[in-house]
C-alpha cells in the first residue's frame, strides 16, 4: 500500500519551518523502526538553514495506515523561538496530511529527450574521448538531469532514466500538494480535544 504524505508549515512563520525539519527527522526514524519504506519526493527549503517549508513523502507498507494514525493532523511544538528571543509565543503548529484525490501520474519515456556528450573532468582515456555522458529532459515538466558517473553510456542512461522520472514525478506531486498548503491552523493553544503529537523544548 502506498500513501503520499505532506509535512507542512502551512502559512506559519520561520519557527514552524524549523519544526517541520525536526519532525521530519523523528518521523523518518519511526518509519524505519516500523519497517515503512519511504521516499522523499520533494522538499521545499525554508527561509533559514536547517528549516523546511514542506516535504512530500511516498510511504510504502502494508502497515502504513496503522503507522499514520499517530501522525496525521496538526502537531504542536511547545518551546521558545530560537529566531526571535523576545517573542512571547510558545506554541507552534505544523501539519501532516495525506494527499488524496491526486490523479495517477503517468510517466512516459517517449516524453524524454536524450542528448549524449563527452564527460567532463578526469576519468581515464575512454571517458573524455567518447560520448559517455547523458542528459535527459522531460518535455512536459521541463526537468533536466545530467549524468556522467560511469564510463559506460548505457549505465549512465539507466541512471538518468531513474533520476529524471523521480524528479519529474516530484514536480507533479509538489504542484498538486501546494493546493493543500495553508490548511494548518495557527491557533494560540494546542487543542486538548485532539490527539496530536506534542514536542517540547529544543530537543525532539
WOGIKA-V480688 format. One record per pair of residues at least 4 apart in sequence whose C-alpha atoms are under 6 Angstrom apart, sorted by the first residue. I is the first residue (numbers start at 1). GAP is how many residues later the second one is. If there is no record, write none. Layout:
BEGIN
i=I gap=GAP
i=I gap=GAP
END
This chain:
BEGIN
i=1 gap=59
i=1 gap=60
i=1 gap=61
i=2 gap=57
i=2 gap=58
i=3 gap=55
i=3 gap=56
i=4 gap=53
i=4 gap=54
i=4 gap=94
i=4 gap=95
i=5 gap=51
i=5 gap=52
i=5 gap=92
i=5 gap=93
i=5 gap=94
i=6 gap=49
i=6 gap=50
i=6 gap=90
i=6 gap=91
i=7 gap=47
i=7 gap=48
i=7 gap=88
i=7 gap=89
i=8 gap=45
i=8 gap=46
i=8 gap=86
i=8 gap=87
i=9 gap=7
i=9 gap=8
i=9 gap=44
i=9 gap=85
i=10 gap=171
i=10 gap=172
i=10 gap=174
i=11 gap=171
i=12 gap=4
i=17 gap=29
i=17 gap=34
i=17 gap=35
i=17 gap=36
i=18 gap=33
i=19 gap=4
i=20 gap=4
i=20 gap=32
i=21 gap=30
i=21 gap=31
i=23 gap=4
i=31 gap=5
i=32 gap=4
i=36 gap=25
i=37 gap=22
i=37 gap=23
i=38 gap=20
i=38 gap=21
i=39 gap=18
i=39 gap=19
i=40 gap=17
i=41 gap=15
i=41 gap=16
i=41 gap=129
i=42 gap=13
i=42 gap=14
i=42 gap=128
i=43 gap=11
i=43 gap=12
i=44 gap=8
i=44 gap=9
i=44 gap=10
i=45 gap=7
i=45 gap=8
i=46 gap=5
i=46 gap=6
i=46 gap=7
i=68 gap=4
i=72 gap=24
i=72 gap=25
i=73 gap=22
i=73 gap=23
i=74 gap=20
i=74 gap=21
i=75 gap=18
i=75 gap=19
i=75 gap=20
i=75 gap=121
i=75 gap=122
i=76 gap=16
i=76 gap=17
i=76 gap=122
i=77 gap=14
i=77 gap=15
i=77 gap=121
i=77 gap=122
i=77 gap=123
i=78 gap=12
i=78 gap=13
i=78 gap=122
i=79 gap=11
i=79 gap=121
i=79 gap=122
i=80 gap=10
i=94 gap=90
i=95 gap=89
i=111 gap=27
i=111 gap=28
i=112 gap=25
i=112 gap=26
i=113 gap=23
i=113 gap=24
i=114 gap=21
i=114 gap=22
i=115 gap=19
i=115 gap=20
i=116 gap=15
i=116 gap=17
i=116 gap=18
i=117 gap=14
i=117 gap=16
i=118 gap=10
i=118 gap=12
i=118 gap=13
i=118 gap=14
i=118 gap=15
i=119 gap=8
i=119 gap=9
i=119 gap=14
i=119 gap=29
i=123 gap=4
i=127 gap=24
i=132 gap=20
i=132 gap=21
i=133 gap=14
i=133 gap=15
i=134 gap=12
i=134 gap=13
i=135 gap=10
i=135 gap=11
i=136 gap=8
i=136 gap=9
i=137 gap=6
i=137 gap=7
i=138 gap=4
i=138 gap=5
i=145 gap=19
i=147 gap=9
i=147 gap=13
i=150 gap=6
i=157 gap=4
i=160 gap=4
i=164 gap=4
i=166 gap=4
i=170 gap=4
i=173 gap=4
END
